[in-house]
Amino acid sequence: MGKDRHLYKIGEFASKAGVTVRTLRYYEELGLVSASEISAGGIRFYTDGDLGRLHLIIQFKDLGFSLEDIQSLLTSMDFGETRVARIETSRALFNKQLEQIESKLVQLQKLRASIVEAMETLNTCQSCRQTTCPANCPNQKVLL
């Protein structure tokens, strides 16, 4: 083990990255991150470079990228694709993510409009003077 760099055991490494050991092991199973060194006794050691990679994974995850998409981004970096190819890979995945977010926004706006409408109906019902809803009440659909 080199003296010019700091090596972290799995618990310290996970803590430094702000993830659980379980998450780190899962990311290792998927091939997203791996220990730089493994001792003869099987102790895994990680470097600051590994920490940078894990922070990148976390950043992409925070942006809503799937682990599969993160794998694609990392693969383009790992296998020496040209700068132009890496940019195109990243651009395609970012466009895909943006489209998904915009679709979710449309769905959320529709949901919000439905809730606002239901709230307005409930306000109308609250001011109604009848003790029970008549069978033909148009607002009855809101009152489960």
NORHUVEN-V286788 format. One line per field, one symbol per residue. phi: phi as a letter, one per 40 degrees, with the letter a starting at -180 (. if undefined). A space follows every 50 residues. Layout:
phi=???
This chain:
phi=.cccacbbcdcccccccgbccccdccccdcgcaaccabcdcgccbbbccc ccccccdccccccgccccccdccccccccgdcdcccccccdccccdcccc cccccccccccccccccccccccccccccccbccdcccccccce
